[in-house]
């Protein structure tokens, strides 16, 4: 079941990026498109056959996992900036790409690189599961979860506020509901991983459900804007 969820998430991410290609050619939505392409790469690298193939090309020492982590950080920075703007939250934007947010990002990247280099990773292992008994690998994984959790935490309240905004269009509120759900799932997952609980299948279900919810929300935002542009074009032709 978990593998199926991963493949579904990969397809949804790829489709979410693909529908934005025409707009990107016209100079629209490039930031979100880039984020979705990177997210597609990250999701792909979480799937065993893809990970093993890519890591084999990179030398078989789990560089692919480091690439996955750094790609996810970039995804959350890009989505954090764009969704904060969409929610009209200057505070969330400052927390993500202001001095404090950038300092957290820098420390996260530095810690990720340190723990990766300090770990002994002699063979390809998706998710580094074969090396889970190493303290440095555990710290590496924890750091990799905390930054996405931080950015998601910055965006949950603005997303919920946008859902509750009765002045906004229904389509926009529905899209924000999916985004709020996705960000909330990220936060819940990160918090649960800080406990000694054995999540079992939920270790896959929660984060990939968050990914799918966010991509659906971004798709609905794109669809709403596309339909509005077409309506405006028809109105202009009739004017």
Backbone bond lengths (Angstrom), bond angles and torsions (degrees), N, CA, C in turn:
res aa  C-N    CA-C-N  psi(-1)  N-CA   C-N-CA  omega(-1)  CA-C   N-CA-C  phi
1 X - - - 1.457 - - 1.527 111.90 -
2 X 1.344 115.89 -42.55 1.466 118.90 -177.11 1.523 111.54 -64.35
3 X 1.341 116.04 -38.34 1.469 119.13 178.48 1.520 110.72 -64.53
4 X 1.332 116.27 -37.29 1.469 120.60 178.45 1.521 110.74 -62.65
5 X 1.333 115.94 -43.47 1.467 120.68 178.80 1.526 110.32 -60.72
6 X 1.314 116.80 -40.78 1.464 120.32 -179.91 1.528 111.53 -63.81
7 X 1.331 116.59 -43.60 1.463 120.06 179.41 1.526 111.41 -66.94
8 X 1.339 116.72 -38.27 1.470 120.13 177.41 1.525 109.70 -62.96
9 X 1.334 116.20 -44.19 1.466 120.46 178.81 1.523 110.87 -61.07
10 X 1.326 116.87 -40.24 1.464 120.55 178.63 1.525 110.86 -61.72
11 X 1.320 116.74 -44.94 1.473 120.63 179.76 1.522 111.33 -64.07
12 X 1.331 116.73 -41.79 1.465 120.62 -179.97 1.525 110.43 -64.09
13 X 1.327 116.90 -42.51 1.473 120.45 178.48 1.525 110.88 -62.36
14 X 1.328 115.98 -44.72 1.466 120.23 -179.43 1.523 111.07 -63.55
15 X 1.331 117.00 -41.87 1.466 120.64 178.41 1.525 110.80 -66.90
16 X 1.342 116.04 -39.71 1.461 120.05 178.38 1.517 112.20 -60.08
17 X 1.335 116.02 -36.83 1.468 120.06 176.86 1.521 110.98 -74.97
18 X 1.337 116.76 -40.14 1.468 121.05 -175.19 1.524 112.54 -62.88
19 X 1.343 117.35 -40.14 1.470 119.12 -176.90 1.523 111.84 -67.06
20 X 1.333 116.75 -17.53 1.462 120.36 -178.84 1.528 113.47 -90.99
21 X 1.327 116.72 -4.74 1.467 119.72 -177.46 1.528 112.78 -58.05
22 X 1.347 119.96 -47.23 1.478 119.25 178.92 1.523 112.83 -57.57
23 X 1.333 116.84 -40.93 1.455 120.04 178.90 1.512 112.36 -65.96
24 X 1.328 116.05 -39.20 1.469 120.63 179.28 1.520 110.54 -62.14
25 X 1.332 116.67 -38.14 1.466 120.44 178.03 1.527 111.47 -62.15
26 X 1.329 115.85 -26.34 1.466 120.69 177.71 1.522 112.25 -95.35
27 X 1.340 115.80 9.26 1.460 119.97 177.69 1.507 114.83 82.95
28 X 1.333 117.74 19.22 1.462 121.74 -177.59 1.530 110.82 -110.92
29 X 1.334 115.68 139.92 1.456 121.23 172.03 1.515 116.35 62.81
30 X 1.318 117.02 32.42 1.467 119.21 -176.49 1.525 112.75 -68.17
31 X 1.327 116.99 -34.89 1.469 119.69 -178.46 1.519 111.29 -65.32
32 X 1.332 116.43 -48.20 1.465 120.08 -179.72 1.525 110.37 -66.87
33 X 1.331 116.87 -38.34 1.463 120.22 177.61 1.528 110.62 -59.87
34 X 1.327 116.46 -45.70 1.465 120.44 178.47 1.522 110.71 -60.55
35 X 1.345 115.67 -42.69 1.465 119.90 179.00 1.523 111.37 -61.31
36 X 1.329 116.88 -40.84 1.463 120.55 -179.16 1.529 111.76 -69.95
37 X 1.320 116.70 -36.58 1.470 119.72 176.04 1.530 109.88 -63.78
38 X 1.323 116.24 -45.54 1.464 120.30 178.83 1.525 111.15 -64.72
39 X 1.334 116.42 -37.63 1.464 119.95 178.08 1.530 110.67 -65.02
40 X 1.320 115.92 -37.90 1.467 120.15 176.21 1.523 110.41 -61.24
41 X 1.322 116.37 -42.17 1.469 121.12 177.50 1.531 110.30 -62.09
42 X 1.338 116.19 -46.13 1.467 120.57 -178.28 1.524 111.64 -62.85
43 X 1.325 116.37 -44.01 1.468 120.00 179.20 1.526 109.92 -64.67
44 X 1.325 116.43 -41.64 1.460 119.78 178.21 1.518 112.16 -59.28
45 X 1.331 116.28 -39.16 1.464 120.34 -178.82 1.526 112.81 -73.46
46 X 1.316 117.21 -8.84 1.469 120.20 176.58 1.526 111.64 -89.59
47 X 1.323 117.14 -7.17 1.465 122.48 -178.10 1.526 109.03 -96.36
48 X 1.318 116.21 129.06 1.469 122.23 -169.46 1.529 114.82 -49.81
49 X 1.333 120.43 -57.22 1.474 118.11 -176.03 1.522 113.76 -63.17
50 X 1.337 116.71 -36.11 1.466 119.91 178.57 1.522 109.93 -68.56
51 X 1.335 115.64 -45.28 1.463 120.10 -179.56 1.526 111.05 -59.99
52 X 1.325 116.08 -47.11 1.464 119.70 -177.53 1.526 111.71 -63.25
53 X 1.330 116.11 -37.94 1.465 119.51 179.44 1.525 111.09 -67.15
54 X 1.335 116.08 -46.25 1.467 120.44 -178.50 1.524 110.71 -66.84
55 X 1.334 116.61 -45.12 1.461 119.14 -177.75 1.524 111.23 -66.94
56 X 1.327 116.27 -31.10 1.457 119.15 175.93 1.516 111.78 -61.64
57 X 1.323 115.74 -40.08 1.465 120.66 178.00 1.526 110.84 -66.89
58 X 1.348 115.99 -33.37 1.466 120.90 -176.68 1.527 113.18 -86.46
59 X 1.319 116.94 4.89 1.461 119.51 175.21 1.510 115.85 113.83
60 X 1.335 117.95 -4.98 1.454 120.80 177.07 1.508 115.24 70.33
61 X 1.335 117.58 27.84 1.470 120.93 179.40 1.528 110.83 -121.44
62 X 1.326 116.32 25.25 1.463 123.94 174.51 1.528 114.88 67.52
63 X 1.330 115.75 26.52 1.462 119.32 170.89 1.527 109.47 -59.94
64 X 1.323 116.72 -29.37 1.466 120.97 179.40 1.520 111.35 -60.98
65 X 1.330 117.15 -33.52 1.466 119.75 178.53 1.516 111.09 -70.11
66 X 1.330 116.19 -39.56 1.467 119.97 176.19 1.522 109.81 -63.50
67 X 1.320 116.80 -41.70 1.460 121.36 177.02 1.517 110.78 -60.26
68 X 1.334 116.49 -40.93 1.466 120.89 177.75 1.525 110.52 -59.56
69 X 1.329 116.78 -48.27 1.471 121.05 -178.65 1.528 111.58 -59.98
70 X 1.321 116.43 -50.11 1.460 120.09 -177.41 1.525 111.25 -65.35
71 X 1.326 116.29 -34.46 1.465 120.48 177.10 1.517 110.67 -64.66
72 X 1.330 116.66 -42.07 1.469 120.22 178.69 1.525 111.59 -63.38
73 X 1.334 117.21 -39.21 1.464 119.47 177.28 1.529 109.90 -59.71
74 X 1.332 116.52 -44.44 1.465 120.48 179.30 1.523 110.81 -62.56
75 X 1.325 116.53 -40.41 1.469 120.66 178.54 1.519 110.57 -58.89
76 X 1.324 116.92 -47.03 1.463 119.65 -176.64 1.523 112.07 -70.28
77 X 1.329 117.68 -32.28 1.469 119.26 174.83 1.526 110.05 -63.69
78 X 1.328 116.75 -49.48 1.467 121.26 -177.31 1.522 111.63 -64.45
79 X 1.336 116.23 -47.00 1.464 119.01 179.50 1.522 111.15 -67.90
80 X 1.329 116.08 -34.58 1.460 119.29 178.37 1.512 112.01 -60.97
81 X 1.323 116.14 -44.35 1.469 120.88 179.66 1.521 111.37 -64.60
82 X 1.335 116.69 -48.19 1.468 120.46 -175.14 1.521 112.28 -71.16
83 X 1.324 117.43 -43.04 1.463 118.54 -178.73 1.525 111.40 -71.29
84 X 1.322 117.47 -34.02 1.469 119.44 175.56 1.521 110.06 -61.17
85 X 1.340 116.50 -40.42 1.465 120.63 177.21 1.522 110.52 -65.83
86 X 1.340 116.70 -41.31 1.465 120.36 -179.85 1.522 111.23 -64.85
87 X 1.334 116.70 -33.92 1.457 120.76 178.90 1.525 112.00 -82.89
88 X 1.321 116.77 -7.61 1.456 120.73 -178.50 1.517 112.75 68.86
89 X 1.339 116.67 31.85 1.460 120.95 -177.47 1.529 110.53 -108.58
90 X 1.319 116.02 99.71 1.467 119.91 177.95 1.527 110.73 -69.16
91 X 1.340 116.87 -30.48 1.464 120.24 178.90 1.526 110.63 -64.66
92 X 1.331 116.53 -46.51 1.468 119.81 179.54 1.523 110.31 -61.20
93 X 1.323 116.38 -40.22 1.466 119.43 179.58 1.528 110.92 -63.11
94 X 1.341 116.83 -42.34 1.467 119.90 179.45 1.529 111.01 -65.05
95 X 1.329 116.15 -37.41 1.463 119.95 -179.49 1.526 112.03 -67.75
96 X 1.337 115.86 -25.05 1.466 119.82 -179.36 1.526 111.79 -90.52
97 X 1.341 117.58 -48.12 1.468 120.29 -175.10 1.527 113.26 -122.82
98 X 1.330 116.74 11.36 1.452 119.41 171.22 1.525 109.48 -78.62
99 X 1.334 118.17 -177.90 1.473 120.97 -178.62 1.529 113.14 -54.40
100 X 1.340 116.41 -43.13 1.466 119.96 -179.31 1.525 111.10 -66.24
101 X 1.333 115.72 -46.28 1.462 120.30 -179.49 1.517 112.46 -62.78
102 X 1.331 116.49 -42.36 1.467 119.98 179.37 1.528 111.46 -67.94
103 X 1.343 116.47 -32.67 1.465 119.77 176.53 1.528 110.13 -65.19
104 X 1.324 116.06 -42.12 1.466 120.16 177.85 1.524 110.29 -63.62
105 X 1.327 116.35 -42.38 1.465 120.28 178.24 1.530 110.81 -61.21
106 X 1.333 116.23 -45.35 1.459 120.27 179.96 1.523 112.16 -61.53
107 X 1.336 116.44 -44.01 1.461 120.42 178.43 1.525 111.06 -64.66
108 X 1.333 115.54 -38.36 1.466 120.09 179.80 1.521 110.99 -63.67
109 X 1.324 116.29 -46.50 1.468 120.31 179.61 1.529 110.26 -63.02
110 X 1.335 116.34 -43.49 1.468 120.21 -179.51 1.530 110.79 -62.58
111 X 1.341 116.22 -44.66 1.466 120.23 179.89 1.526 111.10 -65.38
112 X 1.333 115.99 -39.02 1.466 120.42 178.62 1.521 110.71 -61.26
113 X 1.322 116.68 -46.96 1.464 120.95 179.69 1.531 111.32 -64.09
114 X 1.330 115.91 -40.96 1.469 119.85 -178.98 1.524 111.34 -62.58
115 X 1.336 116.48 -51.46 1.462 119.68 -176.99 1.528 111.60 -66.94
116 X 1.327 116.85 -31.26 1.464 119.17 177.58 1.524 110.28 -67.10
117 X 1.321 116.21 -48.00 1.471 120.58 -178.96 1.530 110.87 -65.42
118 X 1.335 116.29 -34.02 1.467 120.39 -177.73 1.525 112.99 -76.09
119 X 1.324 117.46 -12.38 1.466 121.35 -178.39 1.527 111.04 -89.13
120 X 1.319 115.56 152.31 1.462 121.54 175.51 1.520 108.01 -98.51
121 X 1.326 116.26 109.51 1.463 122.00 -173.55 1.527 109.31 -127.63
122 X 1.329 117.19 71.75 1.469 120.35 -171.63 1.524 116.25 -75.78
123 X 1.317 118.62 -9.52 1.464 119.73 -178.66 1.512 111.65 -147.92
124 X 1.324 116.95 157.15 1.463 122.11 -178.95 1.523 111.27 -62.44
125 X 1.327 116.13 129.18 1.464 121.32 177.83 1.520 108.83 -149.68
126 X 1.319 117.13 111.45 1.464 121.49 179.84 1.520 110.07 -59.34
127 X 1.335 116.17 128.45 1.459 120.11 -178.39 1.514 113.64 70.65
128 X 1.325 116.79 5.44 1.473 123.15 -178.02 1.530 111.92 57.18
129 X 1.330 117.32 27.85 1.465 121.14 -176.88 1.527 112.10 -61.84
130 X 1.318 117.09 -31.26 1.466 120.09 -179.05 1.525 112.48 -69.94
131 X 1.330 116.77 -13.55 1.463 120.75 -176.94 1.528 111.54 -118.56
132 X 1.327 116.53 20.24 1.461 121.27 -174.98 1.512 115.18 -65.03
133 X 1.347 117.79 -13.64 1.460 120.19 179.72 1.528 112.42 -82.25
134 X 1.323 117.14 -8.55 1.469 120.65 178.47 1.530 110.26 -82.98
135 X 1.326 115.67 132.24 1.464 120.22 -179.55 1.525 111.48 -62.03
136 X 1.323 116.82 -38.42 1.469 119.66 -179.23 1.530 111.55 -66.22
137 X 1.325 116.95 -33.85 1.468 120.43 177.52 1.524 109.98 -68.71
138 X 1.325 116.59 -39.28 1.462 120.50 177.72 1.525 110.92 -63.84
139 X 1.338 116.48 -41.76 1.464 120.19 178.12 1.528 110.82 -67.50
140 X 1.305 116.18 -38.62 1.470 122.12 177.71 1.526 110.27 -59.28
141 X 1.333 116.40 -45.14 1.462 120.93 179.77 1.526 111.17 -66.77
142 X 1.338 116.65 -40.42 1.463 120.63 -179.30 1.523 111.24 -63.77
143 X 1.326 116.42 -45.06 1.469 120.66 178.16 1.522 110.31 -60.85
144 X 1.327 116.09 -40.37 1.464 120.57 -179.51 1.511 113.63 -63.23
145 X 1.332 117.32 -26.23 1.466 120.68 177.82 1.523 112.31 -87.08
146 X 1.319 117.31 -32.38 1.461 120.43 -171.77 1.526 113.27 -65.56
147 X 1.343 117.66 -40.82 1.466 117.80 -177.86 1.527 112.34 -65.59
148 X 1.336 120.02 -48.30 1.472 119.13 174.49 1.526 111.67 -57.12
149 X 1.343 116.59 -37.51 1.461 119.56 178.03 1.518 111.95 -64.28
150 X 1.335 116.31 -38.02 1.468 120.63 178.54 1.519 110.96 -63.91
151 X 1.332 117.17 -49.65 1.466 120.72 -179.05 1.526 110.43 -63.31
152 X 1.332 116.56 -44.25 1.462 119.92 179.13 1.526 110.56 -60.85
153 X 1.341 116.51 -40.41 1.458 120.30 178.53 1.522 112.53 -62.39
154 X 1.330 116.71 -34.07 1.468 120.91 177.81 1.524 111.96 -67.52
155 X 1.336 116.74 -24.65 1.465 120.96 -171.86 1.521 114.14 -102.74
156 X 1.326 117.97 -12.78 1.468 120.02 -176.21 1.521 111.82 -61.12
157 X 1.329 117.39 -52.15 1.468 120.51 -176.40 1.527 111.81 -63.71
158 X 1.342 120.41 -46.55 1.474 119.33 175.61 1.522 112.49 -59.14
159 X 1.333 117.49 -35.95 1.467 120.37 179.20 1.522 110.71 -66.25
160 X 1.318 116.64 -45.10 1.472 120.75 178.84 1.524 110.36 -63.94
161 X 1.336 116.74 -39.51 1.466 120.30 178.06 1.522 110.95 -62.31
162 X 1.324 117.12 -37.25 1.467 120.81 178.38 1.526 111.05 -68.28
163 X 1.322 116.89 -35.46 1.471 120.48 176.57 1.523 110.10 -63.61
164 X 1.328 116.35 -37.98 1.464 121.15 -176.46 1.527 113.45 -82.06
165 X 1.321 117.90 -5.67 1.467 121.81 -178.23 1.528 110.50 -75.10
166 X 1.315 117.14 103.86 1.466 121.80 -176.98 1.525 112.57 -69.65
167 X 1.325 117.40 -16.33 1.466 119.93 179.81 1.524 111.92 -79.87
168 X 1.326 116.61 -18.99 1.471 120.49 -178.18 1.525 110.85 -77.32
169 X 1.344 115.87 157.19 1.458 120.82 176.85 1.528 110.26 -64.03
170 X 1.322 115.31 150.38 1.466 120.55 -179.30 1.523 111.39 -58.37
171 X 1.334 116.30 -43.52 1.466 120.13 -179.29 1.528 111.15 -60.99
172 X 1.336 115.80 -39.19 1.466 119.97 178.86 1.523 110.51 -65.72
173 X 1.323 117.10 -40.83 1.464 120.96 -179.29 1.528 111.18 -67.22
174 X 1.326 116.22 -38.24 1.471 119.73 177.64 1.530 110.02 -65.23
175 X 1.332 116.30 -43.20 1.465 120.58 178.06 1.526 110.53 -60.19
176 X 1.321 116.12 -43.85 1.463 120.47 179.31 1.527 111.31 -64.86
177 X 1.329 116.94 -31.65 1.465 120.60 177.59 1.529 110.60 -64.21
178 X 1.328 116.06 -42.31 1.464 119.23 176.76 1.525 110.78 -64.28
179 X 1.337 116.62 -41.39 1.464 120.01 179.20 1.528 110.78 -65.61
180 X 1.335 116.43 -42.17 1.464 120.38 178.43 1.523 110.67 -61.52
181 X 1.322 116.16 -41.10 1.463 121.07 177.99 1.528 110.38 -63.50
182 X 1.321 116.38 -45.19 1.461 120.12 -179.77 1.514 112.79 -62.13
183 X 1.330 116.80 -47.04 1.460 120.17 179.73 1.530 111.04 -64.98
184 X 1.331 116.50 -38.25 1.467 120.33 178.81 1.522 111.12 -63.48
185 X 1.331 116.41 -40.73 1.465 120.08 178.67 1.524 111.57 -63.65
186 X 1.327 116.51 -36.86 1.471 119.87 176.98 1.526 109.94 -61.73
187 X 1.332 116.23 -46.99 1.465 120.89 -179.42 1.526 110.72 -62.34
188 X 1.334 116.54 -45.86 1.468 120.64 179.62 1.527 110.68 -60.35
189 X 1.323 116.10 -43.79 1.466 120.26 -179.75 1.524 111.20 -61.63
190 X 1.325 116.65 -46.17 1.467 120.58 -179.00 1.526 110.52 -62.35
191 X 1.327 116.58 -43.31 1.469 120.20 179.71 1.525 111.39 -64.52
192 X 1.326 117.07 -41.32 1.466 120.22 179.22 1.523 111.51 -64.50
193 X 1.331 116.94 -35.22 1.458 119.99 179.84 1.533 112.28 -71.68
194 X 1.330 116.62 -13.45 1.460 120.39 175.43 1.524 111.64 -82.36
195 X 1.334 116.60 -9.73 1.463 122.32 179.24 1.536 109.40 -97.96
196 X 1.332 116.89 166.81 1.473 119.36 178.18 1.526 113.78 -80.84
197 X 1.316 117.88 6.85 1.460 121.31 -177.62 1.527 111.45 -64.64
198 X 1.325 115.90 142.49 1.460 121.48 173.93 1.525 107.30 -91.06
199 X 1.312 117.47 109.55 1.461 120.97 -174.55 1.523 112.98 -78.36
200 X 1.305 117.46 -19.10 1.457 119.79 -179.75 1.521 111.47 59.79
201 X 1.332 116.06 -130.24 1.469 121.09 -178.77 1.521 111.85 -64.57
202 X 1.336 117.04 -25.59 1.467 120.33 -179.20 1.523 111.90 -64.62
203 X 1.330 116.59 -17.69 1.463 120.35 176.72 1.529 110.90 -63.73
204 X 1.326 115.86 -23.44 1.463 122.04 175.47 1.523 110.79 -101.95
205 X 1.330 116.18 -42.64 1.470 120.90 -174.49 1.526 111.80 -61.13
206 X 1.324 117.48 -45.89 1.470 120.20 -176.51 1.531 113.06 -62.97
207 X 1.329 119.51 -56.04 1.473 118.11 -177.45 1.522 113.59 -65.47
208 X 1.328 117.57 -35.79 1.463 118.59 -178.71 1.525 111.80 -77.04
209 X 1.326 117.04 -27.90 1.464 119.81 171.64 1.524 109.94 -66.68
210 X 1.330 116.03 -38.04 1.464 120.52 176.82 1.519 110.61 -62.21
211 X 1.320 116.31 -43.74 1.466 120.56 179.01 1.519 110.82 -60.27
212 X 1.331 116.39 -48.80 1.466 120.19 -178.10 1.520 111.55 -64.20
213 X 1.325 117.28 -39.58 1.461 120.39 178.84 1.523 111.17 -63.17
214 X 1.328 116.73 -42.68 1.467 120.12 179.29 1.523 112.08 -66.26
215 X 1.326 116.93 -41.44 1.464 119.68 -179.18 1.525 110.60 -67.03
216 X 1.330 117.29 -39.54 1.473 120.19 176.27 1.524 110.00 -62.67
217 X 1.339 116.74 -41.94 1.462 119.88 177.38 1.515 112.12 -60.54
218 X 1.324 117.06 -43.39 1.467 120.88 178.17 1.524 111.40 -65.99
219 X 1.337 116.58 -36.07 1.464 120.03 176.92 1.524 110.54 -64.06
220 X 1.328 117.71 -41.94 1.464 120.85 -179.88 1.526 111.23 -66.01
221 X 1.334 116.84 -35.82 1.466 120.08 175.08 1.525 109.67 -62.46
222 X 1.324 116.38 -46.39 1.470 121.15 178.48 1.524 110.92 -61.12
223 X 1.324 117.08 -44.49 1.461 121.29 -178.67 1.521 110.95 -63.27
224 X 1.322 116.72 -43.08 1.464 120.95 179.45 1.525 111.13 -61.52
225 X 1.332 116.79 -45.35 1.468 120.39 -179.96 1.531 111.27 -66.54
226 X 1.326 116.73 -38.45 1.466 120.73 179.68 1.519 111.08 -64.16
227 X 1.329 116.59 -45.24 1.467 120.76 179.77 1.520 111.10 -65.49
228 X 1.331 116.92 -37.56 1.469 120.10 178.88 1.524 111.39 -65.73
229 X 1.335 116.54 -39.55 1.463 119.36 178.19 1.522 110.89 -63.65
230 X 1.320 116.68 -40.87 1.465 120.13 179.93 1.523 111.17 -66.13
231 X 1.333 116.67 -39.27 1.467 119.43 177.58 1.521 110.54 -63.53
232 X 1.339 115.99 -41.96 1.461 119.75 179.97 1.525 111.52 -64.94
233 X 1.336 116.50 -37.24 1.464 119.96 178.35 1.524 110.85 -65.16
234 X 1.337 117.11 -40.66 1.459 120.45 178.41 1.522 110.30 -65.60
235 X 1.350 115.47 -40.19 1.462 119.35 -179.95 1.520 110.76 -63.87
236 X 1.338 116.57 -39.60 1.461 120.34 179.59 1.529 111.30 -65.50
237 X 1.326 116.85 -36.39 1.459 120.28 179.62 1.526 111.45 -68.39
238 X 1.328 115.37 -28.24 1.462 119.77 -179.12 1.522 112.17 -89.04
239 X 1.315 117.20 -10.81 1.470 120.33 -176.27 1.526 111.28 -70.75
